[in-house]
Amino acid sequence: MKSSYKKLGNYITFIDIRAASHESNLDLDSIKGISSISKEFIKTKANLIGVLADNYKVVEQNSFAYNPNTARMGDRIPIALNKFDFPILVSSIYPTFRIDKEDQLLPEYLMMWFKRSEFDRYARYMSHGSAREVFDVEEMNELLVPIPSITKQREIVKEYNTIQNRIALNQKLIQKLEETAQAIYREWFVDEIDTENLPEGWKLKKLSDFCDVKGGKRLPKGEELNNLKNGNPYIKVADMTKDKFIVLNNSFDFVSYEIQKSISRYIVNTGDIIISIVGTIGLVNIIDDSLLNANLTENCYRLTNFKDVNKDFLYYYLVSPIGKKEIEIRTVGGVQAKLPMYNVQSLPIILPTDELMLKFESAILPLNDLQSAISKEIHKLNELKELLLAKLATIEN
């Protein structure tokens, strides 16, 4: 063990302060959940109807909270640092702790350690219990963390934040580009159009008239995905984003080459549109060239082989309020809702003239190119961030 590794319990104190006894007036609006993906505090998904905030735990600024029940958390442990300028509340079952010696251990540096995949694997391995697996207070106190000089920690945190800030800036740029593209779509194809009296040359068709709708494929029985980056990427609904393009990144799982042979027909091409049809229904992305020949989950359809329509026009229709409403009314089922293929094929689409479609394509193309380039830069920055996190284990004073 390197000399810089120390037991975390020497630097932290677990605290248990409830909302009822806190000096601040903390109510239900203060309750937060924890994302296992971003490892940040998020809006709670719990049903708070008829609930009192009194027994919820308080998380002060620069303090931590985590979900100790690892059995149902997947591969990532929900843990977060409160970086708000005010205290928040979390579930009463979540352990909360603070760092007592911030002159020796920075909260931001420790949070970087918690974001490492190695920490997640360690927490899962060290969890115990018969009814449920728990990574409890004792295990957290025994966690070994490399603690270099406070000066070195500040340097590392600064470098990490520089990358994070660049990613955030790029994401804002993508959002601005999307807002611009959607504004063009609304102005040209929505605001001035009367569906009862279409402009000359415009026509109403169903989606299957100008593209093919094809399904994805589940893995063969008994087979599993791998995170070794070995084989073909496998696109799941969980991989879909709020951005226009879906780009290969480190979170993707892969299908081995052997499994790929049996599901090779269910791959995507650059420019295909995919739409989620089970679970979170109606997510829409365009396939970036980094995912050419990736396999597609059975929980998505792909739209391909476009005829007389531009993929961007179709994308903006599907994510528009009109498109979302059409998808909603075509979704069937109760507990396990689904969007049947026929209901996608029969989606009504108003097509403009060929001249206006070409004009729209020309207007959107430079926005696409810039957005795709920025998305790829975000991917590279995320790789750099993961590399920085991996190097924490080798840091010495």
Protein Blocks (a to p, Z undefined) as FASTA:
>chain_A
ZZkbccfklmgccddddfklpmbdcdfklpccddfklopacddfbdfehiafklpccdde
hiacddfblklnojbdcddddfbfbdcdddfklccdddfblmlocfklmmmmmmpmklmm
mmmmmpgcjkbccddfklmmmpccddddfklmmmmmmmmmmmmmmmmmmmmmmmmmmmmm
mmmmmmmmmmmpcfklccehiacddfklmcccdddddddehiacdfehpajddddfklpc
fbfbdcddfkbccddfklmmmmmmmccdehiacddfehjehiacdddfklgoiacdfkbc
cdehiehiafklmmmmmmmmklmmmmmmmpgcjklgcddfklmmmpccddddfklmmmmm
mmmmmmmmmmmmmmmmmmmmmmmmmmmmmmmmmpcZZ
